[in-house]
């Protein structure tokens, strides 16, 4: 990881990445978004293991869902999808 060398040189002790709930459980109608968040989760875990020997901590945070028109539209579609099952 190229950024790891930068962190090692600067002796940074903390690097944060943003995570989301769909990084733990995929969401219907959001497959591409789910895949990208699974990738961020994997990158965070790999970086944490790689940088642990240099005592550099790598963490992820989950800011939660932000209500937007797009999010509301997804929720409505999910409700319809769940009713069909």
C-alpha positions in Angstrom: 0.0 0.0 0.0 1.5 3.3 -1.1 -0.2 5.4 1.5 1.2 3.1 4.2 4.7 4.4 3.3 3.5 8.0 3.8 2.0 7.1 7.1 5.2 5.4 8.2 7.3 8.4 7.3 5.1 10.8 9.1 4.6 8.4 12.0 0.9 9.0 12.0 -0.9 6.9 14.6 -4.4 7.1 13.3 -6.0 6.8 9.9 -9.8 6.8 9.5 -12.0 5.5 6.7 -15.7 5.9 6.3 -17.8 2.8 6.6 -21.5 2.2 6.1 -24.0 -0.4 7.3 -24.1 -2.0 3.8 -20.4 -2.9 4.3 -21.7 -5.6 6.7 -25.0 -6.5 5.0 -25.7 -5.9 1.4 -28.7 -3.8 0.5 -31.2 -4.6 -2.3 -31.3 -2.0 -5.1 -27.9 -0.8 -4.1 -25.6 -3.6 -5.3 -22.8 -1.3 -6.6 -22.8 0.8 -3.4 -22.8 -2.4 -1.3 -19.8 -3.7 -3.2 -17.9 -0.5 -2.8 -18.5 -0.5 1.0 -17.5 -4.1 1.4 -14.3 -3.1 -0.4 -13.7 -0.2 2.0 -14.2 -2.6 4.9 -11.7 -5.0 3.5 -9.2 -2.3 2.8 -9.5 -1.0 6.4 -9.0 -4.5 7.8 -6.0 -5.2 5.6 -4.4 -1.8 6.3 -4.9 -2.3 10.1 -3.1 -5.7 9.9 -0.3 -4.3 7.7 0.3 -1.2 9.8 0.0 -2.8 13.2 3.7 -3.6 13.2 4.4 0.1 13.0 1.9 0.9 15.8 -0.3 2.7 13.3 -4.0 2.2 14.1 -6.5 2.1 11.3 -10.2 2.6 12.1 -13.5 3.0 10.3 -16.4 5.1 11.4 -20.1 4.9 10.4 -21.8 8.3 10.2 -25.3 6.7 9.7 -28.0 7.4 7.2 -28.6 10.9 6.0 -32.2 11.6 4.9 -32.3 12.8 1.4 -34.8 12.7 -1.5 -32.7 9.9 -3.1 -32.6 7.9 0.2 -36.4 8.3 0.6 -37.0 7.0 -3.0 -34.8 4.0 -2.2 -36.7 3.3 0.9 -40.1 3.4 -0.9 -38.8 1.0 -3.6 -37.5 -1.3 -0.8 -40.9 -1.3 0.9 -42.6 -2.3 -2.4 -40.0 -5.0 -2.9 -40.4 -6.4 0.6 -44.2 -6.5 0.2 -43.9 -8.8 -2.8 -41.9 -11.3 -0.9 
